Amino acid sequence: MGMSTEKKRASFRLLMLIATPKLTDKALLLFEKGKLPMQLQAYAHGTASREMMDMLGLDSGEKSLLLTMMPKTDADDLLIRLRRELRLGLSGSGIAFTVPISGANKRVLQMVQQVCQEKPKPEMRRALMQENDYQIIVALVNQGYSEEVMAGAAGGTVLHSRRVGAEEALSQWGFSLQEEKEAVMILAKAESKLAIMQAICDNCGLQSEAQGIVLSLPVDNVVGLE
């Protein structure tokens, strides 16, 4: 039996906004006004060099990553609102996109759905990019190798992280990984995905000093790339 209408309506999305700290503060106000639960903020930086930022007359490469989850229809509306009120798409602003969620805690999904259903639905023009035109590529490498990851890609966002646990399991595979890691997120057109991932593996694969792991996720809608 195919997916029921009820299940389609209840499909959830992880909405991710990568923008300047000033714009993410504005976005947080929108999220709080909408009483969206399950919000998470992380700090990052763009991959453009300081010289390039100065040449383009842009602010520093500091970025913030905001994560929240909601039903797909609410996520589509919020993307449009973010693009309009944060003026995403202008140089130096940011991007927002959604990623399908295949599963989560049942009570969490119920809570998010109930909160969104209680909100009035504004009439908004559906002007989103076609689903699956883009993919989000995530590369996890040792600290200091994010620039090598960017070979073949126009730009990305770097999150600083720390590896925890799994020492015994990793040692069985001959890994000797640094604790300090960098997660590089690259939003790419679907037709460019394989070439970018191959370039990352060639430059920063597991056999290199970067000891990189790369994966991709489908993006169903995106704003800020106009």
C-alpha positions in Angstrom: 0.0 0.0 0.0 1.3 3.5 -0.9 1.9 6.2 1.6 -1.4 7.5 3.0 -2.5 11.1 2.7 -2.2 11.5 6.4 1.5 10.4 6.3 2.3 12.7 3.5 0.8 15.6 5.3 2.8 14.7 8.4 6.2 14.4 6.6 8.8 16.5 8.4 11.7 18.6 7.3 14.9 19.8 9.0 15.3 23.5 8.1 18.8 24.8 8.1 19.8 28.5 7.8 23.4 29.5 7.3 23.8 33.3 7.5 25.6 36.1 9.2 25.2 36.4 13.0 23.1 39.5 12.5 20.7 37.8 10.2 20.4 34.7 12.3 19.4 36.9 15.2 16.5 38.2 13.1 15.7 34.6 12.1 15.6 33.5 15.8 13.0 36.2 16.4 10.9 34.7 13.6 11.3 31.2 15.1 10.4 32.4 18.6 7.4 34.3 17.3 6.2 31.0 15.6 6.9 29.1 18.9 9.0 26.6 16.9 10.5 24.0 19.2 13.7 22.0 18.8 16.0 24.9 17.7 19.7 24.6 17.7 22.4 27.2 16.9 26.0 26.6 16.0 28.8 29.0 15.0 30.9 28.5 11.9 32.7 30.5 9.2 32.7 30.6 5.4 35.5 29.2 3.3 36.2 32.5 1.5 39.6 34.0 2.4 39.9 37.3 4.3 41.5 38.8 1.1 38.5 37.7 -1.0 36.0 39.1 1.6 37.8 42.5 1.7 38.0 42.6 -2.1 34.2 42.0 -2.4 33.5 44.5 0.4 31.8 42.0 2.6 31.8 41.5 6.4 33.9 38.8 8.1 33.4 35.2 7.2 31.7 34.5 10.5 28.5 32.5 10.1 25.8 31.0 12.3 23.9 27.8 11.6 20.3 27.5 12.8 18.5 24.2 12.8 14.8 23.6 13.4 12.2 21.0 12.4 8.6 21.2 11.3 6.1 19.6 8.8 7.0 20.1 5.2 4.2 22.6 4.4 5.3 24.8 7.3 8.9 24.6 6.2 8.0 25.7 2.7 6.2 28.8 4.1 9.0 29.6 6.5 11.6 29.4 3.7 9.7 32.1 1.7 9.4 34.3 4.8 13.1 33.9 5.5 14.0 34.9 2.0 11.7 37.9 2.1 12.5 39.3 5.6 16.2 38.4 5.6 16.7 39.3 2.0 18.5 36.0 1.3 20.1 35.9 -2.1 21.9 39.2 -1.7 25.6 39.1 -1.5 26.9 38.3 1.9 23.5 37.3 3.3 23.0 33.6 3.6 21.1 30.5 2.4 18.3 28.4 3.8 17.3 24.9 2.8 15.3 21.9 4.0 16.3 18.2 4.3 13.8 15.4 4.6 13.7 13.6 8.0 13.1 9.9 7.7 12.5 9.3 11.4 12.6 10.8 14.9 11.2 10.3 18.4 7.4 9.9 18.0 6.6 12.3 20.9 8.9 15.0 19.4 7.2 14.7 16.0 3.8 14.9 17.7 4.9 18.0 19.6 6.2 19.8 16.6 3.2 19.0 14.5 0.8 20.1 17.2 2.6 23.5 17.6 2.6 24.1 13.8 -1.1 23.1 13.5 -2.1 25.7 16.1 -0.5 28.6 14.2 -2.5 30.5 11.6 -1.3 29.7 8.1 -0.3 32.9 6.1 -1.0 32.9 2.4 2.4 32.8 0.8 3.4 32.5 -2.8 5.2 29.2 -3.6 8.3 30.3 -5.3 10.8 27.7 -4.2 13.4 25.9 -6.3 12.5 22.5 -7.7 12.9 19.6 -5.3 16.2 17.7 -5.6 17.9 20.3 -7.7 20.5 20.5 -5.0 22.4 18.2 -2.6 24.2 19.1 0.7 27.6 17.5 0.8 29.2 17.0 4.2 32.9 16.3 4.6 34.4 15.5 8.0 38.2 16.0 8.0 41.0 16.6 10.4 41.5 20.2 11.5 43.3 22.4 9.0 42.2 20.6 5.9 39.0 22.5 5.1 40.6 24.4 2.2 41.7 21.2 0.5 38.0 20.0 0.7 36.9 23.0 -1.3 38.6 21.8 -4.6 36.0 21.9 -7.3 33.3 23.7 -5.2 32.4 27.4 -5.3 32.0 27.8 -1.5 31.0 26.2 1.7 30.6 26.5 5.5 33.0 25.1 8.1 31.9 23.9 11.5 34.5 23.1 14.1 33.9 19.9 16.0 35.5 17.4 18.2 35.6 13.6 17.8 34.4 11.6 20.8 34.5 7.9 21.6 34.9 4.9 19.3 38.6 4.6 19.8 38.7 0.8 19.8 36.4 0.5 16.8 38.5 3.0 14.8 41.8 1.4 15.7 40.6 -1.9 14.2 40.4 -0.1 10.8 43.9 1.4 11.2 42.7 4.9 11.8 44.6 7.4 13.9 42.3 10.4 13.8 42.8 13.8 15.4 40.3 14.8 18.0 39.8 18.2 16.5 37.7 17.9 13.3 36.2 20.3 10.7 32.9 19.6 9.1 32.6 21.3 5.7 29.1 21.7 4.3 28.8 22.4 0.6 25.4 23.1 -1.1 25.8 21.9 -4.7 23.7 21.3 -7.8 22.8 17.7 -8.1 24.6 17.2 -11.4 27.9 18.5 -9.7 27.6 16.3 -6.6 29.6 13.3 -7.8 32.4 15.4 -9.2 32.8 17.4 -6.0 32.6 14.3 -3.8 35.2 12.5 -6.0 37.5 15.6 -5.7 37.2 15.5 -1.9 38.0 11.8 -1.8 41.0 12.4 -4.1 42.4 15.3 -2.0 41.2 14.4 1.5 40.3 10.7 1.5 40.8 8.3 4.3 44.3 7.4 3.0 45.4 11.0 3.2 46.5 13.1 6.2 43.1 14.7 6.2 41.4 11.3 6.7 38.2 12.6 5.4 34.7 11.1 5.3 32.2 12.5 2.8 28.5 12.0 2.4 25.6 13.7 0.7 22.0 14.4 1.7 19.0 15.4 -0.5 17.8 18.9 -0.4 14.2 19.4 -1.3 13.9 23.2 -1.3 16.4 26.0 -1.0 16.3 29.8 -1.0 19.1 32.3 -1.1 20.9 31.2 -4.3 19.0 33.4 -6.8 
